[in-house]
Amino acid sequence: MKVEGFVADGYDGVRQVFQKLVDEGRETGAGVSVWRAGREVVRLSGGWADAGRSRPWRADTLVQPYSLSKTFVTIAALVAVRDGALTLDEPVARYWPAYGVQGKERTTLRQVLTHRAGQPRFPAEAARLDLLDDAGLRESLAGAAPEYIPGTSLGEHALTCGHLVDGVLRAAAGTTLGEMYDQVVRPALESDAWFGVPDHALDRVADLEYAAPDWPNSLHAAPWLQIPAGTLDIARANSTAWRQAVFGAVNLHASATSIAAFFSRLTDEEGPVRALLGRELHAELLASQVTGFDEVFGTKITWTLGFVRDRGKIAKGGIGGSAAWWSLKHHHACAYLTRRLDDHSRAAEIAAALGDDLTVVGED
């Protein structure tokens, strides 16, 4: 199947790599977008958007990129900080009293956003809850003891991050994560990225599929993804109910062009992220906050409030192979969004064609 789209002069290597991925069957549905100097220089679509292979992937196809979603959860939280509803370093329990129990009395929003709040997974008691029991899952986190003293260890809050921020926003700002994103963040960013896909866009959403039947069991992060059941179940992920719900840690649905455009303006002092958050919070968003061994990633990593970063890039990816980054070296942004759930080797090969390295490396 021929890859569709365009590449500007100097980017033919990206097309060649992407075409090879499709030809070899390593990719069955994905979009690639690269932005530089305020314009899109690569926009490629390959494969199919549906399991039946009747809908070709298009430039406006939406797909769930899993943990890439967390970046936008952070921005929604920082808007509430901007508005004075809460701060990064006061105890969350000051606003959300039910949360301040069992050793979480001094947990801060900064610790939540840098994955040091001690709740990298839902507690065992939440195993009885449905994936879409938003209130029940939020309450399970509020009542649970942390796995470690907040601030003393590091592990991506793989499924819990969105529910934690949602709880804080409800208590401190009188709004939900979904409302804050849809009413404030998404319009400000002019983004085709959705928490809760609207009816009019459902026909653009791609179906997820496993690269191999046992893919979920091969993940290093698998122990952190078991509760509640179903987050890696593609039957659930491909349902309308899931696509229109808000499960902030993982279920943003977005186009590659939209995500790459966002990353291309991420560090811009005249860009929409800076305009939305203001100078101080924009700097906080991008600054290295903590470096250490991330138990969930299984490697040393540097977290900002919403990204991983090293000397070469500011980035975020998700299980299954989707990734996006801003190259600090080459000053371009790229997004590779896929429906074929596998490792990150495909995005890494696209990155290499651009002169980038997607290896996750903690800053010294």
N, C-alpha and C positions, 0 to 999 in steps of 0.2 A: 504494500500500500504506500503510495507516494505521500510524503510529508507536504502539507500545504502551508502557505504563508509567505513571509518575505524575510530577507536579511539584507542589511545595508552592506556596502563595500567593507571588506575586512572581516566579515563575520561568517564567511562561507564554511569555516571549520565547524561552527555550531550546527549548521544544517547537516553537514556530513555525519557528525557524530549522532545526531538525533535520528537521521534516516537509518543509520546502521543499527541503532537500538530497535527500531520498528522492524527492520528487515529480519533481524535475528530472533524476533519474538520476545525479546526482553522487555519490550514496551508494547502494550496493547491499547493504551489510551492516555495521552498526556498533552500538556501545553507547555511551551517554553517562551519566555519573554525576557528581553534584555533592554534596559533603558540606559542612555548616556546623554548627558548635557541637555536634559529636558525633553528628549524624544525617544520613542521606541525604535530601536535599531534591529531588533529581532522579534518576530512574532510567528511562531510555528505551532502547528497542530498536527498530531499524528495518532493514528489508530481510531478507536471507537469510543463512544460515550456510554454505550449500554452493553449489558451482558449478552444480548442477542446479536450484537454487531450489526445493527441496522441504522444507527445514528452515528455518522462520522463526528469525531471531536472537532469542535469549532473554536474560534478565537474567544467566544463568549461562554464556553462551557464552564460550569461551576463544579467544583469537586471539594470534598472534605480533606484538608491537609493535616488532620490530627493536631499535634502540639504547636504547629504554627499559629493556631488559634490563640494561644496564650499571650502573644504579643498584643493583641487587641483587647484582651481582658485587662492587661496592665494599663493601656491607655485610658480605658474607661475608668479605672480606679484613680488614675492621676487627674482626670477631669474633676472628680469629687474633691481631691486634694486642692486643686486649683481654686475651687469654689469655696474652700474653707470649711467643708463639711467634716473633714478629718485631716490628720497629718500622717506622715510616713512613720513617725517614731513614737507616737503615743500608743499605749496599749489598746488593742482592738476592743477589749472588754469595756473600755470607757464608753463605747457606743453600743456595743453588743454584749450586754451583761451575761446572757446565757452562755457565751463563749468562754468567759473567764473562770473556768473550773479545771480541776485536775492538772494543774501545772501550766495552764495556758493564760494565766492572769496577766502576764506581761508581754505576751506575743504581740508584735507590731505588724503593721501593713508592710513595712519594708521586708520583714522576715518572710511574710507570705509571698511577696513578689520575687524574692531571691531564693525561694525554695529551701528556707531554713526554719520553717514554722513547726517542723516535727510531725507533719501530717502528709507524708508522700503518698498515702493510700487511704481509702475509706476503712473504718474499723470493721472488725469481723461481724459486729452486730448489724451492719448495713447489708450483709449478704441476703437478708430476707426481703430487701427493698427492690422494687422495680427500677430499672435504669432511668425511667422518666419520672420517678417520684422525687421531684425537685425539693420539696419541703422536707421530706423524710431524710434525704441524703444530707441536706444542710444541717438539720437537727442532729444527725448522727455525728457530724464533725464537731458541732458545738459541745456535745456532751462527752466526747471521747478524750482520753488522755493522749498526749503526744507520744510518739515513739521514742523521742529523745528530747532533752531540754531544748526548747526553742533557741536558735542561735548558735548551737554547739556542733551541729553537723549539717550535711548538705545532701539533698536528694530531690530531683525534680518532682514537684507535686503533680504527678502525671495525670490523674483524673480529678483531683480535689481542688485545684487552683481556682477554677471558675466558681465553684460553689462557695468557697471561702470568700472570694471577692464579692459575690452576690450577697452573701450574708452581711458583710460589712456595709455595702451600699444600701441595703434595705434598712439597716439599723441607723446608719449615720446620715444618709442623704435622702432617705425616704423614696428611693427609686430602686429599680432592679438593674442587674447587669444588662439584660436585654434592652430595657428602656434607655439606659444611658448610652449604650452603643448605637441603637437605632435612631434615637432622637438627637444625639449630640455628636458622637464620634463619626459615624458613617457619613452624615451630611458634610461635616467639616473636611473629611478626607476625600469626599466625592468618590466613594469606593463602591465597587461592585463585589463586595464581600459581606456576607450576611450571617448573623446569628438569628435563626428562624427564617428560612427561605420563604418569601411571600408567594402566594398562589401564582402570580404571573410569571415567576421565574422557575417554577418547579420543573418545567419541561427542558430546562437547560442543565439540570443536575446530572452528573455522571454516576453510573453504578460502580461501586467498588467491587473488586474481585481479588482473591488470593493468587499470588504467583505459584504457590504450592499449597496443597491441602493442610499441611502441618505448620504453615507459616506462623500462626499465633504462638505456637509452642516453642518456636525457635528464638523468640525475642529475649534479650537480656532483661528487659523491663517486665516480662510476663508476670512475675509475682506481684507487681504493683498495679496490675490491670485486671485482676480477677473479680474485684468487688466494686460496684455491682456487676452481676453477670451480664454480658452482652455487648460490651463496648467494642469488641473485635468481631462480633457476629455480623457478617455482611448482610444477612437478612434483615436484621434490625437497622443497620446503618443505611440500607437502601430503602427503608420505609419512609413514607410521607410523614408519619408521626415524628420520627427522629429528625428528619430534615427541617421540620418546622418548630422543633423544640430548641431550647437554649441549654446546652451542656458545655459551658464555657471553655473548659480545658481542651476540648478536642473537636467540637462540631461546627466551627465556622465553615461556610461554603463560599468559595471564591474562584475567580478566574485568574489565570497566570498573569495576564496583563495588569489586572488590578493590584495584585500583590507586588509585582516588580515595580510598578509605578509608585506604590507606597514606599518601598525600600529606596527607590531612586531619590526621593525627597526627604528621606529620614534625617539626614544630618544638616540639611540646608537651613541656614539661619533665616531665610526668607520663605521657607516652605510651610506647608499646612500643619505639620506636626508641631513645629515651633509656634506657629500662630495659635494653635489650639491650646497648648500647655503653658506657654510663656517661657521666657529664657531659663529661669531657674529649674523648673521641672523638666524641660527639654534636656538640659545638661544632666540632671539626675537619671533620666531615662537611658541615656547613652553611656554614662560613666560605669567603669568596672566597679562592682560592688563587693564581690567575694570570689576568691579563687580557692578551689579545693577539689578533693575527690568526690565526685557525684555518684552516690551509690546506685541510683537508678540508671544513669548513663553508663556507669562502669568505667569512668575515666576521669582524669583531671580536667577541670573546666572553669572558665571564668563567666560568671553571670553578671549582666547588668540587671536593671529592673524588669526587662522584658525580652532580652536577647542573650545569646552567647556571643562572645567576642574574643578575638586575639589580635595580634599585630596586623593581620591581613584583612580582617573582615568583621562585620557585625552581621549576625545571622540567626536564623531559627529554622528548624526543620521539624518533621513529624514522623512518627513511625509509619512505615509503608513506603517511604522514599521521597516524599515531597520536601522541598527545601527552598529557601530564599535568602539572599544576602546582598549586602552592600560591600563592594570591594574598596577597602581603604587604600589599596595600592593603585588600582586602575580607574577608580571613580566611575564605576558602572554598577548597576543593580541587575540581578537575575532572579527569576522564579522558575522553578521546575515543579509543576503540579501534576500528579499522576493518580490514576485510579487503580493501578496494578500494585497491590501491596507486596512489597519486597524490600530489599535493602536500599542503601543510598548510593550504590555504585553508579547508577544511571546519572543522577545529579552530579556526582563527582566527576564523571567523564565530560559532562557539559561544562562544568567549572574549569576543568583542565584545558578545554578548548578555548576558554577565555583567559587563560593564564592564572586562574585562581586555584586555591587549595581548600577543599572542604573539610580537611582533617580538623577535628575539634581539639584545640590546644589551649590550655590554661595560660594566662599571662603570668609572667614572673612578678 
